[in-house]
Amino acid sequence: MANLNPVIPDTHRAPRKASDQLRQGVRAPAFELPDADLNLICFKELCGHSKLVLYFYPRDDTPCCTAEALEFSELEMDFRECGALVFGVSRDDCMIHGAFRDKHGLAVQLLSDVEGEVCRRYGVLEMKEYEGRRRECIRRSTFVIDRKGVVRHALYGVSPRGHAAEVLQLIKEI
């Protein structure tokens, strides 16, 4: 009988294909990524102290990504009151993140995964056709991670509008 809920034994090993998605109950893959101010954010340092929300989005300063970032920012204090930190992750570089944050007054931290390493570990990359060419893109996804580093919710292909409030409710239930 096949195991329907595979466990990723090593947090440094990642799903090999975009179709390999993380499941509820597995240990979240570790990461170290720079934020918009070039500060290195380390997963291992956050575990044990806070619940985490990692939301992956395609690109800074696009209409849907901006709406999602604004909604998470508006609820940022509510997340903190629940003991959760929110991080947005895209493949944009730190300078672009800084400009995006400053332009829209975002309160959430934006992490830069230019090479897509963390995106691969979380299984959020997929091939899409754009202007006649196939390229690797981020599938809008969110992960709710408890203080022990375990994925409590893995949400793939989410709609950006109203999503932050849904995730806040999930955080409150942990």
C-alpha positions as CSV (number, residue, x, y, z in Angstrom):
1,M,0.0,0.0,0.0
2,A,1.4,3.4,-1.0
3,N,2.1,6.0,1.6
4,L,-0.3,8.9,0.9
5,N,1.5,11.3,3.3
6,P,5.2,11.1,2.6
7,V,7.6,12.6,5.1
8,I,10.6,14.5,4.0
9,P,13.2,13.1,6.4
10,D,15.9,15.7,5.8
11,T,14.9,19.4,5.9
12,H,17.7,20.2,3.5
13,R,16.3,17.9,0.8
14,A,13.7,19.4,-1.4
15,P,11.0,18.1,-3.7
16,R,12.7,17.5,-7.0
17,K,9.7,18.6,-9.3
18,A,7.1,21.3,-9.0
19,S,4.6,18.5,-8.7
20,D,6.2,17.4,-5.4
21,Q,4.2,19.4,-3.0
22,L,4.8,19.6,0.8
23,R,2.0,18.0,2.9
24,Q,0.6,18.9,6.2
25,G,2.5,17.3,9.0
26,V,6.0,17.2,7.4
27,R,9.0,19.2,8.7
28,A,9.3,22.5,6.8
29,P,12.4,22.8,4.7
30,A,15.0,25.0,6.3
31,F,16.2,28.2,4.5
32,E,18.3,31.3,4.8
33,L,17.2,34.2,2.6
34,P,18.0,37.9,2.6
35,D,15.2,40.4,3.1
36,A,14.8,43.8,1.4
37,D,17.4,45.3,3.7
38,L,19.9,42.5,3.0
39,N,19.4,41.0,6.5
40,L,19.7,37.2,6.4
41,I,16.5,35.5,7.7
42,C,17.3,32.0,9.1
43,F,14.5,29.5,9.5
44,K,16.3,27.6,12.3
45,E,16.6,30.8,14.3
46,L,12.8,31.5,14.0
47,C,11.6,28.0,14.9
48,G,10.8,27.6,18.6
49,H,10.0,31.3,18.9
50,S,7.2,32.0,16.4
51,K,4.7,30.5,14.2
52,L,5.5,31.3,10.6
53,V,3.6,32.2,7.5
54,L,5.5,31.9,4.3
55,Y,3.6,33.1,1.3
56,F,5.2,32.6,-2.2
57,Y,4.1,35.0,-4.9
58,P,5.2,35.5,-8.6
59,R,6.5,39.0,-8.8
60,D,6.7,42.4,-7.0
61,D,4.5,45.3,-8.0
62,T,2.0,43.4,-10.1
63,P,-1.7,43.9,-9.3
64,C,-2.5,40.6,-7.6
65,C,0.8,40.4,-5.8
66,T,0.4,44.0,-4.6
67,A,-3.1,43.3,-3.3
68,E,-1.9,40.2,-1.5
69,A,1.1,42.0,0.1
70,L,-1.2,44.9,1.2
71,E,-3.7,42.5,2.8
72,F,-0.9,40.7,4.7
73,S,0.5,44.0,5.8
74,E,-2.8,45.3,7.0
75,L,-3.1,42.2,9.2
76,E,0.5,42.1,10.3
77,M,-0.2,43.2,13.9
78,D,-3.0,40.6,14.2
79,F,-0.5,37.9,13.1
80,R,2.0,39.2,15.6
81,E,-0.6,39.1,18.4
82,C,-1.1,35.4,17.5
83,G,2.6,34.8,17.8
84,A,3.2,34.6,14.0
85,L,5.6,36.2,11.7
86,V,4.7,36.7,8.0
87,F,7.2,36.5,5.2
88,G,6.6,37.0,1.5
89,V,9.0,35.1,-0.9
90,S,9.6,35.7,-4.5
91,R,12.5,35.4,-7.0
92,D,12.8,39.2,-7.2
93,D,16.1,40.6,-5.8
94,C,16.5,42.6,-2.6
95,M,16.6,45.9,-4.3
96,I,13.3,45.3,-6.1
97,H,11.8,44.1,-2.8
98,G,12.9,47.3,-1.1
99,A,11.4,49.5,-3.8
100,F,8.1,47.5,-3.8
101,R,7.9,47.7,0.0
102,D,8.6,51.4,0.1
103,K,6.3,52.3,-2.7
104,H,3.3,50.5,-1.0
105,G,4.3,50.9,2.6
106,L,4.4,47.2,3.2
107,A,4.8,45.9,6.8
108,V,5.6,42.3,6.0
109,Q,9.2,41.2,5.3
110,L,9.9,40.2,1.8
111,L,12.5,37.6,1.2
112,S,14.6,37.2,-2.0
113,D,15.0,33.7,-3.5
114,V,16.6,34.7,-6.8
115,E,18.0,31.2,-7.6
116,G,14.7,29.6,-6.7
117,E,16.3,27.1,-4.2
118,V,13.7,27.7,-1.4
119,C,10.9,27.7,-4.0
120,R,12.0,24.3,-5.2
121,R,12.2,23.0,-1.6
122,Y,8.6,24.1,-1.0
123,G,7.4,22.7,-4.4
124,V,6.0,26.0,-5.6
125,L,7.7,26.3,-9.1
126,E,5.8,25.3,-12.2
127,M,6.4,25.6,-15.9
128,K,4.2,28.2,-17.7
129,E,4.1,29.5,-21.2
130,Y,4.6,33.2,-21.4
131,E,4.9,35.1,-24.7
132,G,5.5,31.8,-26.6
133,R,8.3,30.6,-24.2
134,R,8.1,28.2,-21.4
135,R,9.6,29.3,-18.1
136,E,9.7,28.4,-14.5
137,C,7.3,30.5,-12.4
138,I,6.1,30.6,-8.8
139,R,2.7,29.1,-8.2
140,R,1.1,31.4,-5.5
141,S,1.2,29.3,-2.4
142,T,1.2,29.7,1.4
143,F,2.6,27.6,4.2
144,V,1.6,27.9,7.9
145,I,4.4,26.5,10.1
146,D,4.1,25.8,13.8
147,R,6.8,26.6,16.4
148,K,8.3,23.2,16.0
149,G,8.9,23.7,12.3
150,V,6.1,21.4,11.1
151,V,3.9,22.4,8.2
152,R,0.4,22.7,9.6
153,H,-1.2,24.0,6.3
154,A,0.2,23.8,2.8
155,L,-2.0,25.9,0.4
156,Y,-1.2,25.8,-3.3
157,G,-2.7,27.9,-6.1
158,V,-4.4,30.3,-3.7
159,S,-6.3,33.4,-4.7
160,P,-4.6,36.6,-3.5
161,R,-7.7,38.6,-2.5
162,G,-9.0,37.7,0.9
163,H,-6.3,35.1,1.4
164,A,-4.5,36.9,4.3
165,A,-7.7,36.9,6.4
166,E,-8.1,33.1,5.7
167,V,-4.5,32.5,6.8
168,L,-4.9,34.5,10.0
169,Q,-7.9,32.3,10.9
170,L,-5.7,29.2,10.4
171,I,-3.0,30.7,12.6
172,K,-5.6,31.4,15.4
173,E,-6.6,27.7,15.3
174,I,-3.1,26.5,16.0
